[in-house]
């Protein structure tokens, strides 16, 4: 075990042998800044002032060449090899509500959501503690590194963790989940993580925008609103962006929520006009961020936004909300994955 000391000496925490600086800091209840936890976003950069660390992913895109030249590291990809002193700016907003923990999880069952998205259900011996919209890291047998997947369900005493995963061609993680995993198999689950959780104190109407397996955290947000009776006083507009009509999903789950059709609205968009015509699609054709802009129009700045999906979708949504409609940053929530 190593000890990590933050510059200035105000905070220190222990780091288990196989843990990362980021995970250990969050387990200790500190607000280390982060988003993706897998080396992609660069939010968890720090400077190593003393000691040595093992870098788990040398070419992680979260670091630029300039960062590397300055000796910066990623907390999510750094495993201490000795006691260390680091320089990093804490962020109270990142202080965990439920400290992440590693535990064994048993694979229970799976159900197809679409032709390439499947829900995988795991059970842990202790309570499943997380906020609606968060994610966990899964360590799959035979797969190098962790895979980050969002929960589609809500916290529960039964230890149920439900993940909706989209199959990635030649993806080691999804190949293991879809083709190898059998009920009763055990994996390591580490979580919860994520900053795009449901803001329970917000009084604004909510807009959820999902693409691909980004459906999972957005469903969790919607279910969280229903569970807290937020739908009695707020509207939920749920947008789903797909390439083809057969990729569209989410409506059947939303229909089970109170107020569907009155305070809960499902807005699917298909981007391929050719596929839409072939399938006789009568809904919206175009990119989902355009649909959001057209459907909500002048009310955008009064809403709370949650987003999960491919990076181009997230970027397009950010530009539309920030640049064209001046929606405050504090009203836009997403975790970046690449």
N, C-alpha and C positions, 0 to 999 in steps of 0.2 A: 504493500500500500504506500502511496506517495501523498505528500501534503502540498497543496497548491496555495500559495500566498499571493494575494492581489497587491499591486503596487500601493504603497501608503500604509499597508499593514492593518487596514480596518477590517478585512475579511480574509479568512482562510478556511479551507475545506479539505477533507480527505478524498482521495481518488483510489478506488479499488484497482487491482492490477490490470484488468482487461477493460476498464471503463475509459471513456473519453473525458477530456477536460469539461466539455459542455454538459454531458450527462451528469457527471459528478457534481458540478456546480448547481445544476437544477435540482438534483436529489437533495442537496444541502439547503434548498430553499432560496437560493440567490437568483437575482434577475439577470442572468447572463443573456445578452441579446442573441436571437436566433430566429430562423424561419423554417428551413427545410430539414435540417439535421443530417443531411446526406452529402454535403460538400458542394452543392450546386449554387446556392444563393450568395454566399459570402458575408452574410450578416454577422456571423460569429467570429470575425477576425480578431486576433489579439497579437501582442508582441511578447515574445519569450525573452525575459530579461536575465533569468538564471535557470540552470537545469537543462535537461534533455528530454525530448519527446520523440516518439515514433510517429511518423506520418503515415496514416493508413491509405491515403489516396494521393499520390504525388502529383497527379495531373488534374486534381479537382478543379472544375471550372469556376468555383467561387473565389479563386485567387487569380489576380492578373499578374503579368510579368513584373509590373512595378511593385506589387505586393511582395512577390517572391524576392525581388532584389532588395527590398527593405527588411527582409527576414520575417514577414508576417506569417502567421499560421491560422488555420481554421480550428476552432475549439472542438467542432464535431468530428474532425479527422485527426486529432492529436491525442495520443495515448502517452501519458507521462512515464518516463523510464527512471525518474529520480524525483526528489523534491524540486519544485519549480516556483519561480516568482514570475508573474505575468502582469502585463498592462492591458486592461480591458475596461470599458466604461459600462457599468451596470445600468440596467433599465428596469425601473420598478414595474413597468407594464409587462415585463417578461417573467416576473416572479410567479412561480407555478402555484395554482390553486390546489391542484393535486400533484404532489411530487412524483415524477416518473419513477417506476420501479421495474426491474427485470424479474420475470417469473415464468414458470413453465406453463404452456397452454396446450390443451388437447384439441385436436381437430374433431369437430362433431359432425358437421354435414355441410352440403353446398347445394345451391339452387341457381339455375340459370335465370338471369335477368333479361339479357338479349342474346343474340347469336355469338357475341364475343365478350360479354360481361357476366360474371358469375359472383354470387354472394357466398362467401366462406365464413362459417361460424366456428368460433373457438370458445373454449371454456377454461377459465383459470380457477384455482382453488379459493382465491379470495375475491372480494367484491370488485366489479368492473367500475372503477372510479375515473370519470373523465367528464369534460364539458361537451355539450353538443357542438359538433364541428371540428373536434380535435382528431389527431391521428396517433398511430403507434408504429413502432419499428418491429418488423418480424425478422427473426433470424431463422432461415429455412435450412434444413439439413442438406449439405452438399452445395450450398450456394454461398459464394464469398460475399461478405458484407451484409448489411441490413437492407430491407426494403420498407419504405414508408407507405402505409396505407391508412386511409381515413375510416373511422367507424361510421356506420350508417344507423346504428341504434342509439340508445341512451344509456346512461349509467344505470347499473342494476346490481342487486345483491346476489344474483345467481352466477356472476362471473362470466356473463355472455358478452363476447366481442364479435361484431358482425362487420365484415369488410366486403365491399363490392369492388372487384378487380377486373380490369380490362386486359384481355390476352394481348401480349406484345410479341410479334413475330420474332422468334429466336431469343426471346427474353428468358434468362436463366430462372428468374424469380417466378414469373407467371407460368413457365413450363412446369416447374416443380409443383405449383399450386394446382394447375389444371390437369396435369397428366400423371403425377406421381403420388401426391398426398392421398392418404386413405384415412377413413374415420378411425380414431384411436391413436393416430400418429401424434407425436409431441414435438413442439417447437419452443423457441424462446420468444416471448413477447415483452417488449420494453415500451412503456408509455404511462400516461399520455403526454403528448407534445402538441404544440400548435397554438397560434395566436388568433386564428380566425374563428373563435368560438362565439356562441350566441351571447350578445350583450343583453342581459335580462333586465337591466334598468332603463333601456331605451324605450321611448314612447312613440317612436316613428314607425310608419309602415315599413315592411321589410321586402327587399327584392333579393332573391337568390338566383344566381346565374351559374349553371352547370354545363359541363361538356365532358363526354366520355365518362370515366369512372369518377369524375368530380361529382357525380350524382350522389355518392355516399355521404359526404359531409353536409351537403345541402339538404338531403333528406333528414339527417340528424338535426339540423337547424330547424327544419319545419316541424319535426316531431317534438323537439324541445319547446317550441312555441305552443304547441297544442298541450303538452304536458303541464306547462306553467299557466295555462288559460290565457296566454297573450293574444290568441286569435279572437277573443271576445271583444277586444278593443282596437285591434290592429289588422290591417290587411296584409296578406302575403302574396306577392307576385313571384311565381316560380318559372324561370325561363330555362329551357334545355336546348342547347345547340348541338345538332347532329349533322353528319354529312348526308346521310340517306334516310328515308322514312323508316327503314327497318332498324336503324340505330336509335330511334327515339324511344325513351323510356322514362319512367317516373310517375306517370299519371295514375296508374293503378294504386301505388302507395299513397299518393296524395289524396285520392278519393276517400281514403279511410279517415281522414282528418275532419274534425268538426268544422262546419262552415264552408266545405268545398263548393265552389260555384257561387258563393255569396261573399266570403271574405278570403278564400283561398282560390287562386287562379293559376292554371297551368298554361304556359305559352311555349309550345315547341317550335323550333325553327330548323329548316333543312337547307343546307348551303348548296347542294348540288341540284341545279335546276333540271338537268338531264335525268337524274335518278328520280326526282320528284315527279316529273312528267310521266316517266315510265311506270311509276307506282300509282299514278292517279292521286297524288298528294294534293289536298285542298287547303292545307295550312300555309303558314308563312314560308317564303322562300328567300333565303339570304343569310347573312351572318347574324349571329344572335345579338351582338352588340348594337347592330342597327335596329333590330326588333325592340330591344330594351328602350332605345332612344325614341322610337316612334310610339311605342305603347304607353310609356310613362310621361313622355314629353316634358311639359313645364313643371311637373312635380318631382323631378329627379333630385333636386337639392334638399327635399324634405324627407327623403327615404334613408334607410340604413341598408347598406349593400354587403352581401356575402358572395364570394366567387370561388369556384374551384374548377379547374380544367386545364387544357393545353396552354402553354406560355403565350402563343399568339393571341388567344382569346383574352387572357388576363391583361396583356399589354394594350389591346384594342379597347377594352373596357376602361382601363385606367385613363387612357388618352381622351376618350369620349367624356368620362365623368369629370376629370380634372380640368382639361383644357377648354372643352366646349360648354360645360355646364357648371363649372366652379363648385363642384361638390366637395365639401371639406374632407380632408384626408381621414379624420377621426371617424367618418361615417362609412369608410370603405375597408373591408376586412378580407384578407386572403393569405394563404401560405403558398410561397413560390416553390414549384417543383419543375424540374427540367428533364 
